Amino acid sequence: MSNISFMEKLLDGVYVEWIEVGELISPQRGRRLVKSQLEEVGSYAVYQNSMKPLGYYHESNAQAGTTFVIVAGAAGEIGFSDVAFWAADDVYFFPEANAVNNKYLYHFLLTKQHEISSQVRRASIPRLSIATVERLEIPIPCPENLKKSLAIQARIVTILDKFDALTNSISEGLPCEIELRQKQYEYYRDLLLNFPKPDEVAA
């Protein structure tokens, strides 16, 4: 079964519109904390220039369920946090938006990881312009019906999260099975998010 026919069956023939990420949701830049403000143990992880917390802080500036992108250091890395956190100034995060499920955005950006990484400026400190992410076109199913659109997005997120959980949980199986699950996750993620653009359908 082709990607297009699979999506038609999954989405039951709903209309899909490709919209730039920046038109749907405005990324917000985090705020810098100086070293003296960081805590070894605190309520909220602080993300600065990698996916490893720089330290902790007693306040948060990004709510739970937020997608974020590192733009310096480990530039181009994409993260999602189930808990509130502090985004420092080398991080852009995507606040809640009406038309797009934040976790759906996260899974979509993962499919664009290579494209995003290719735009990183290689220097002493690698850097990424957030405009690279804002210009990406994300497929929004059934955009004229917000409730249905979000329900479809949530269904896709549920499917991908299940594969992701199997992939990242060592307790689920031996290393060879984990590798297999990783390949399955990537396959279905790309399949579910590979909506045809109008010009591709016409061709």
ABEGO torsion letter per residue (X at the ends): XBAAAAAAAAAGGBBBBBBBAAAABBBBBBBBBBAAABBABBABBBBBABABBAEBBABBABBBGBBBBBABEBBGBBBBBABBBBBBAABBBBBBBAABBAAAAAAAAAAAAAAAAAABBBBABBBBBAAAAAABBBBBBGAABAAAAAAAAAAAAAAAAAAAAAAABAAAEBAAAAAAAAAAAAAAAAAAABBBBAAAAAX
